[in-house]
């Protein structure tokens, strides 16, 4: 599971967008990024469609996600299922 609290580009504030993780200083939930990418949008289209986030912020979130997923794989490999 991704621990978003370690990502400096995002924040979670109770009462803001129902407590969803959002890009810092926005009301844009992270799931919107992933939904759009899964739907075939490019990073540049996403930035164009949803103002308030920069290419560097999107890249930071994607890099953080990749790092966290790799860490999960390392933990899973350390405890193989028999």
C-alpha positions as a printed Julia matrix, in Angstrom:
82×3 Matrix{Float64}:
   0.0     0.0     0.0
   1.26    3.45   -0.84
   2.03    5.68    2.13
   1.18    9.05    0.61
   2.19   10.86    3.8
   5.81   10.45    2.65
   5.19   12.26   -0.65
   5.9    16.01   -0.31
   3.82   16.84   -3.39
   0.5    15.77   -1.88
  -1.58   16.43    1.19
  -4.61   15.09    2.99
  -6.68   17.52    5.01
  -9.79   16.38    6.88
 -12.81   18.08    5.37
 -11.01   18.97    2.14
 -12.33   16.86   -0.75
 -13.7    14.39    1.8
 -10.21   13.71    3.13
  -8.88   12.39   -0.19
  -5.2    12.72   -0.99
  -4.83   15.74   -3.26
  -2.03   17.6    -5.0
  -0.68   20.07   -2.46
  -2.5    23.42   -2.39
  -5.25   22.16   -4.72
  -8.54   20.33   -4.49
  -7.44   17.86   -7.18
  -7.5    14.27   -5.9
  -4.68   11.97   -6.92
  -7.09    9.36   -8.2
  -8.08   11.79  -10.96
  -4.52   11.62  -12.3
  -4.49    7.84  -12.32
  -8.01    7.56  -13.75
  -7.06    9.86  -16.62
  -3.77    8.1   -17.33
  -5.55    4.74  -17.28
  -8.06    6.18  -19.72
  -5.31    7.03  -22.18
  -4.58   10.67  -21.37
  -1.04   11.94  -21.49
   0.55   13.85  -18.64
   0.38   16.99  -20.77
  -3.33   16.54  -21.46
  -3.95   16.04  -17.75
  -2.07   19.23  -16.89
  -3.99   21.11  -19.57
  -7.36   19.78  -18.42
  -6.78   20.21  -14.69
  -5.03   23.48  -13.97
  -3.17   24.01  -10.76
  -0.59   21.25  -11.09
   2.71   21.35  -12.9
   4.58   18.78  -14.91
   7.12   18.5   -12.09
   4.37   17.8    -9.55
   2.81   15.1   -11.72
   6.23   13.59  -12.37
   7.01   13.63   -8.65
   3.77   11.78   -7.85
   4.45    9.18  -10.54
   8.05    8.71   -9.4
   6.94    8.37   -5.79
   4.3     5.82   -6.79
   6.86    3.76   -8.71
   9.25    3.88   -5.74
   6.54    2.73   -3.34
   5.46   -0.09   -5.64
   9.05   -1.28   -5.97
   9.37   -1.25   -2.18
   6.23   -3.39   -1.93
   7.78   -5.91   -4.33
  10.94   -6.15   -2.23
   8.88   -6.86    0.88
   6.81   -9.44   -0.99
   9.95  -11.17   -2.29
  11.33  -11.34    1.24
   8.29  -13.37    2.31
   7.5   -15.81   -0.5
   4.18  -17.6    -0.41
   4.53  -21.37   -0.05
